[in-house]
């Protein structure tokens, strides 16, 4: 999958930014409206990551895993998909 971006949202309960993998967007963006489709739970880290895609895109757990592997290969991660 091309178009993997990460961004941060300043809404986490501890005051830290919440990171989001924005998948399926091929050019850098400063702002974007997307649909949250899942979360990457990191068992050996304190930060989970949201997974967002444009409205028109639907991804399987395996497609998300392949897209975020570049970063998640360093962690013991599990992907949870939200009902669509």
N, C-alpha and C positions, 0 to 999 in steps of 0.2 A: 504494500500500500504506500503510495506516495502521499506527501502532504501531512507529515507529522509535525506538530508544533507544540510547544509547551508554553503555558502562560500561568499567571498567578492571580488569584482572587483574594482580596483582603477581608475574608469573612469567617475564617476559622475561629472556633471558640476560644483558643488560647491567644488570640491576637496575631498569630502568624498567618502568612498568606497560604492559601490552599491552591496547590498546583493542579493544572488540568492538561491532559493530553487532548489537543484539538486535532482530530484525524480527518483526512479527506479534504483539506484546504491546501492548495498547492502554492500559494504565495503568502508571504508574511502579512500579518494583520495586527493592527493596534487594538481593534475592537471587533467583536463578532458575536452574533446571536446564534446559539447552537443548542442542540438537545443533549442532555446528559443521558448516556446509555449504560453507564457502568462505573465501577470503581476498581482500582487496583489496590488490593490490600497488601501491605508489606509487613510480613511477620517479623522481620529482623530490622525494622526501622520504625521510627515514630510517625512518619508521614505517609498517609495513603494518597492516591492520585485519582481525581475524577477523569472519566473518559467522555468526551463530547464529540458530536458529529453534526454536520449540516442536516437539516430536516429531511432532505431527499435521500440520505444515505442510511443503509442498514448494514451492520457488521456482525459476524459471528464472534464467539469468544476466541476462536483460533485466529481469526483475522486481526482482532485487537492484540492478541498475544504477539503475533508476528510484527505488528506495527510498533509496539512499545519495547520489543526485545532489546533494542539498542541500548536502553537504559536499565530495564528491569533485569537483565542478565546478571547484574551485580547484587540482586536482592532475592530473598525467598518470598515470591509474590503469588497471589491468587487473584484472579479476575472474577468479579461478580457482575453479572449482566442484569440490568433492570428490565422489568417487563415493558414491552413496547405498546 
